[in-house]
């Protein structure tokens, strides 16, 4: 795919990520911050009612969206 400046990336919808999955990812990433799985910890900080995703996990969702749009490029070693 030849990507040009100004190309529009189509909408990509992902299912909600459960607090339990985020807790598992926090353990894998060694991120002890309870905002990733404890809604009360998020609310106490005035950040709403939902748990907050980890940065590396959010980046992986963006990569999945880009792969769905542009496809994976074959890499030759």
N, C-alpha and C positions, 0 to 999 in steps of 0.2 A: 504494500500500500504506500502510495506517495502522499505524505502528509504535508499540507501547506499551512502557513500562517493564516488564521481566520477560519480554518475548517471547524465545523460544528460537531462536537461529540454528542451522539444521541443519548437520551436519558437512559440510565441504567439503574434498575431497582434491585435492592438486596433485602433479604428478609432481616427482621430485627435480630440483633445479637443479644442473647440472654445474659443476665447477670452471672449465671453459673459458668457460661462459656468465658466471659470476661475474667472471672475469678481464676479459671484454669489458665488462661493466657497470662494473667498477672503472675501466677506462680512460675510459668515457663520463662517469662521475661524477668523474673526476680524483682518485680515491682510491688512493694508492700503497701502502696497507697490504697486505702479502702474505698476511695471514690470510684474504683473500677468495678466494685461488686456490691457495695453497701449504699442503698438509696438514702439511708438516714445520714451517713457521712457527707453525702453530696448536699442534702437539704440543709444540714448544719452550717455549711459553707455558703449558703445562699445561692447555690448553683442549679436549683430546680429539683425535679423529682426523679430524674433518670440517672442511671450510672453513666460514667464517662469512659469512653473507649481509650485504650492505650494508643499512643502515637504510631508505633511500628505496625500495629494491627490495622489502623486506619490507612496507612500507606499501602498495605497489602490489598485492601479493598479497592483502592484507586488503581493499582496495577491490574487487578482482575477486570475492572471496568475498561481500562485501555486495551487489554488483550481481547476482550469481547468485541471492541470496536475495530481495532486495527489488526488483530491476529498476532500470533507469536512469530517472531522472525527466527528463521533457522540460523543457529550458530554453528560455525565450523571451527573446530580447534586446529 
